[in-house]
Amino acid sequence: MTTHDPPVGRPDAEPGTAEAAASAPSTRSASDEDRFVRTAMLIGSEGLDKLRRAFVVVAGLGAVGSYAVEGLARAGVGRLRLVDFDRVRRSNINRQLYALESTLGRLKTEVAAERVRDINPACRVEPLPIFIGAENAAELLADRPDVLVDAIDSLSPKVHLLRAAVTAGVFTISSMGAATRTDPLAIRVADLSQTRECPLARLIRKRLARFGIRTGVRCIFSIEPVLSSARAATPEPHAETMRRGRPRRPLGSLSVITGMFGLIAAREAIFEILRK
């Protein structure tokens, strides 16, 4: 797995500048300090303050996005905008963090927001249960987030959002195909232009090239060959998918791999924030 770590703060680092203190939450209880004490030991108080002031958009709250949100919330990111139009279904249970018997039928954004607030009550959570299209992709980046995590698994919405993010100059981490993979050691992180062995990445490159975009998106992808036997013979009979987009054939997947994609996305977002 190829990543590039920036320098992190000293474990005994003092809190940041007066400006940083002014932008941090005005009151911070002992329980709040305890909540992220292990994070502060690793990245320093200044690094933790950067995360508290950070704003991240996560689009797609499924097998990858749910784990990305988990990593960001538990790191102490202070503002999260969570975007997904879908509801929890029983077929999600094998791989999606928010899919439980107790959450079936509920909006994923609603379940995600509740979980984030339970992890960190100080986090500002904005659940947006909307379908991403050309007409609203740019609006999802309002207030200029520090990072966009793209965990969408539908081609057209993904392309619309990536195009909007690159145009707006928003640092973007995009998950490519995690389904049908089983080897965690085949996961890579690189610019879109350097992706390989990934059919979804190839399609994304082709679509974005129509708009003159060939680079500028940090991608998580796998170089493991796709298992053709892990593709269903018929499209998934899901009414919302049929109504909002083209029917898709379900792909076999393991939570241990899709979850890794999501947590790596969170890691990339965290260290981009710390670099600023």
C-alpha positions as CSV (number, residue, x, y, z in Angstrom):
1,M,0.0,0.0,0.0
2,T,1.6,3.2,-1.1
3,T,1.0,6.3,1.1
4,H,3.0,9.3,2.0
5,D,3.0,10.4,5.6
6,P,3.5,14.1,6.5
7,P,5.3,15.0,9.7
8,V,3.0,14.8,12.7
9,G,3.0,16.9,15.8
10,R,4.9,16.0,19.0
11,P,2.9,14.1,21.6
12,D,3.7,16.8,24.1
13,A,3.0,19.7,21.7
14,E,1.2,22.7,23.1
15,P,-2.1,23.8,21.7
16,G,-2.0,25.9,18.5
17,T,-1.9,29.6,18.0
18,A,-4.4,32.1,19.3
19,E,-6.1,32.0,16.0
20,A,-6.5,28.3,16.2
21,A,-7.8,28.5,19.7
22,A,-10.4,31.1,18.6
23,S,-11.7,28.8,15.9
24,A,-11.9,25.7,18.2
25,P,-15.0,25.0,20.3
26,S,-15.5,27.6,23.0
27,T,-15.9,25.0,25.8
28,R,-14.3,21.7,26.1
29,S,-15.1,19.3,29.0
30,A,-12.8,16.8,30.5
31,S,-14.8,14.1,28.9
32,D,-14.2,15.7,25.5
33,E,-10.5,15.7,26.2
34,D,-10.6,12.1,27.2
35,R,-12.5,11.1,24.1
36,F,-9.5,12.0,21.8
37,V,-6.6,11.7,24.2
38,R,-5.0,8.8,22.3
39,T,-5.3,10.8,19.0
40,A,-3.6,13.8,20.6
41,M,-0.8,11.6,21.9
42,L,-0.1,10.6,18.3
43,I,-0.6,13.9,16.3
44,G,-0.2,16.5,19.1
45,S,-2.7,19.0,20.4
46,E,-2.3,21.3,17.4
47,G,-3.0,18.4,15.0
48,L,-6.2,17.5,17.0
49,D,-7.3,21.2,16.8
50,K,-6.9,21.0,13.0
51,L,-9.2,18.0,12.9
52,R,-11.7,19.7,15.2
53,R,-11.8,22.7,12.8
54,A,-11.9,20.6,9.6
55,F,-14.9,20.1,7.3
56,V,-15.2,16.9,5.3
57,V,-17.9,15.9,2.8
58,V,-18.5,12.1,2.5
59,A,-20.6,11.1,-0.5
60,G,-21.9,7.6,-0.5
61,L,-22.6,5.8,2.9
62,G,-22.4,2.2,1.8
63,A,-19.7,-0.5,2.2
64,V,-16.8,2.0,1.8
65,G,-18.3,5.4,2.9
66,S,-19.7,4.1,6.2
67,Y,-16.3,3.1,7.3
68,A,-14.7,6.3,6.1
69,V,-17.2,8.3,8.2
70,E,-16.4,6.1,11.2
71,G,-12.7,6.8,10.9
72,L,-13.2,10.5,10.5
73,A,-15.7,10.8,13.4
74,R,-13.4,8.8,15.8
75,A,-10.4,11.0,14.7
76,G,-12.3,14.1,15.9
77,V,-13.2,15.8,12.6
78,G,-15.4,18.7,13.7
79,R,-17.8,19.0,10.7
80,L,-19.2,16.2,8.4
81,R,-21.6,16.6,5.5
82,L,-23.0,13.1,4.8
83,V,-24.6,12.5,1.4
84,D,-26.7,9.4,0.3
85,F,-30.2,9.1,-1.0
86,D,-30.6,5.4,-0.2
87,R,-32.2,3.4,2.7
88,V,-30.8,0.5,4.6
89,R,-31.7,-2.9,3.1
90,R,-31.1,-6.4,4.3
91,S,-28.7,-7.2,1.5
92,N,-26.4,-4.4,2.9
93,I,-25.8,-6.3,6.2
94,N,-22.8,-8.3,5.0
95,R,-20.7,-5.2,4.4
96,Q,-22.2,-1.9,5.4
97,L,-21.6,-0.5,8.9
98,Y,-25.1,1.1,9.2
99,A,-27.0,-2.0,8.1
100,L,-28.5,-3.8,11.1
101,E,-31.8,-5.6,11.7
102,S,-32.8,-2.5,13.8
103,T,-32.0,0.0,11.0
104,L,-33.7,-1.7,8.0
105,G,-35.7,0.7,6.0
106,R,-34.2,3.8,7.5
107,L,-32.3,6.5,5.6
108,K,-28.5,5.8,5.7
109,T,-27.9,9.5,6.3
110,E,-30.1,9.4,9.4
111,V,-28.4,6.3,10.8
112,A,-25.0,7.7,10.1
113,A,-25.7,11.1,11.7
114,E,-27.0,9.4,14.9
115,R,-23.8,7.2,15.1
116,V,-21.5,10.2,14.5
117,R,-23.2,12.2,17.3
118,D,-23.0,9.2,19.6
119,I,-19.2,9.0,18.9
120,N,-18.6,12.8,19.2
121,P,-21.6,15.0,20.3
122,A,-19.5,18.1,19.4
123,C,-19.3,17.2,15.7
124,R,-21.5,19.2,13.4
125,V,-23.3,16.7,11.2
126,E,-25.2,17.6,8.1
127,P,-27.2,14.6,6.7
128,L,-28.3,15.1,3.1
129,P,-30.5,12.3,1.7
130,I,-30.3,13.4,-1.9
131,F,-29.3,11.8,-5.2
132,I,-26.2,13.3,-6.7
133,G,-26.5,14.6,-10.3
134,A,-25.2,17.3,-12.6
135,E,-27.7,19.7,-11.2
136,N,-26.6,19.6,-7.6
137,A,-23.0,18.2,-7.5
138,A,-21.4,21.7,-7.1
139,E,-23.9,22.6,-4.3
140,L,-22.7,19.7,-2.2
141,L,-19.3,21.4,-2.0
142,A,-20.8,24.7,-0.6
143,D,-18.7,26.3,2.2
144,R,-15.6,24.8,0.5
145,P,-14.8,21.6,2.5
146,D,-11.2,20.8,3.3
147,V,-11.7,17.3,1.8
148,L,-14.2,15.4,-0.2
149,V,-14.4,11.6,0.2
150,D,-16.1,10.1,-2.8
151,A,-17.5,6.6,-2.0
152,I,-20.2,6.5,-4.6
153,D,-20.6,3.3,-6.5
154,S,-22.7,4.6,-9.4
155,L,-20.8,5.9,-12.5
156,S,-22.7,9.0,-13.5
157,P,-23.1,10.5,-10.0
158,K,-19.5,9.8,-9.3
159,V,-18.3,11.5,-12.5
160,H,-20.5,14.6,-11.8
161,L,-19.2,15.0,-8.3
162,L,-15.5,14.5,-9.2
163,R,-15.8,17.0,-12.0
164,A,-17.4,19.5,-9.6
165,A,-14.7,18.9,-7.0
166,V,-11.7,19.2,-9.4
167,T,-13.3,22.4,-10.9
168,A,-13.7,23.9,-7.4
169,G,-10.2,22.9,-6.4
170,V,-11.4,20.7,-3.5
171,F,-8.9,18.0,-2.4
172,T,-10.6,14.7,-3.3
173,I,-10.2,11.1,-2.3
174,S,-12.1,8.7,-4.5
175,S,-12.7,5.0,-3.9
176,M,-12.5,2.9,-7.0
177,G,-13.8,-0.7,-7.2
178,A,-13.6,-2.6,-3.9
179,A,-16.2,-5.3,-4.7
180,T,-15.0,-8.7,-6.0
181,R,-11.6,-8.2,-4.3
182,T,-10.2,-10.4,-1.5
183,D,-6.5,-9.4,-1.2
184,P,-5.8,-6.5,1.2
185,L,-2.2,-6.3,0.1
186,A,-3.3,-5.4,-3.4
187,I,-4.8,-2.1,-2.3
188,R,-3.0,1.0,-3.6
189,V,-3.3,4.8,-3.3
190,A,-2.3,7.0,-6.2
191,D,-3.5,9.8,-8.5
192,L,-6.3,8.9,-10.9
193,S,-3.8,9.0,-13.8
194,Q,-1.7,6.3,-12.2
195,T,-4.5,3.8,-11.5
196,R,-4.4,0.4,-13.1
197,E,-6.1,-3.0,-13.1
198,C,-9.4,-1.4,-12.1
199,P,-12.3,-1.4,-14.5
200,L,-14.1,1.4,-12.6
201,A,-11.1,3.6,-12.6
202,R,-10.7,3.1,-16.3
203,L,-14.3,4.2,-16.9
204,I,-13.8,7.2,-14.6
205,R,-10.6,8.2,-16.5
206,K,-12.4,8.0,-19.8
207,R,-15.5,10.0,-18.6
208,L,-13.4,12.8,-16.9
209,A,-11.1,13.1,-19.9
210,R,-14.1,14.4,-21.9
211,F,-14.0,17.4,-19.6
212,G,-10.3,17.8,-19.8
213,I,-9.7,16.2,-16.4
214,R,-6.9,13.6,-16.3
215,T,-5.3,14.2,-12.9
216,G,-6.0,15.7,-9.5
217,V,-8.0,13.0,-7.9
218,R,-6.4,10.8,-5.2
219,C,-7.7,7.3,-5.7
220,I,-7.9,4.1,-3.6
221,F,-7.9,1.1,-5.9
222,S,-6.9,-2.5,-6.1
223,I,-4.5,-4.2,-8.6
224,E,-6.1,-7.5,-7.8
225,P,-7.8,-9.0,-10.9
226,V,-11.6,-8.9,-10.8
227,L,-13.3,-12.1,-10.0
228,S,-15.8,-12.5,-12.9
229,S,-17.6,-15.3,-11.0
230,A,-18.6,-12.7,-8.3
231,R,-21.0,-10.9,-10.6
232,A,-24.7,-11.7,-10.5
233,A,-26.4,-12.7,-13.7
234,T,-29.3,-10.3,-13.4
235,P,-29.7,-6.7,-12.2
236,E,-30.6,-6.0,-8.6
237,P,-34.4,-5.7,-8.2
238,H,-34.3,-2.5,-6.2
239,A,-37.0,0.1,-6.9
240,E,-35.0,3.2,-6.0
241,T,-32.1,2.1,-8.1
242,M,-34.4,1.4,-11.0
243,R,-36.1,4.8,-10.6
244,R,-32.9,7.0,-10.1
245,G,-30.4,5.2,-12.2
246,R,-29.6,2.3,-14.5
247,P,-30.1,-1.2,-13.1
248,R,-26.8,-2.7,-11.9
249,R,-25.8,-6.3,-11.4
250,P,-24.8,-6.9,-7.8
251,L,-21.2,-7.7,-7.1
252,G,-19.8,-10.1,-4.5
253,S,-17.9,-8.3,-1.7
254,L,-16.3,-8.8,1.7
255,S,-16.6,-6.2,4.5
256,V,-13.0,-6.7,5.4
257,I,-11.9,-5.3,2.0
258,T,-14.6,-2.6,1.5
259,G,-14.0,-1.5,5.1
260,M,-10.3,-1.2,4.4
261,F,-11.0,1.0,1.4
262,G,-13.1,3.3,3.6
263,L,-10.6,3.5,6.5
264,I,-7.8,4.2,4.0
265,A,-9.9,7.0,2.6
266,A,-10.4,8.4,6.2
267,R,-6.6,8.1,6.7
268,E,-5.9,10.1,3.5
269,A,-8.4,12.8,4.6
270,I,-6.9,13.1,8.1
271,F,-3.3,13.5,6.9
272,E,-4.4,16.0,4.2
273,I,-6.0,18.1,7.0
274,L,-2.8,17.8,9.1
275,R,-0.7,18.9,6.2
276,K,-2.5,22.3,6.1
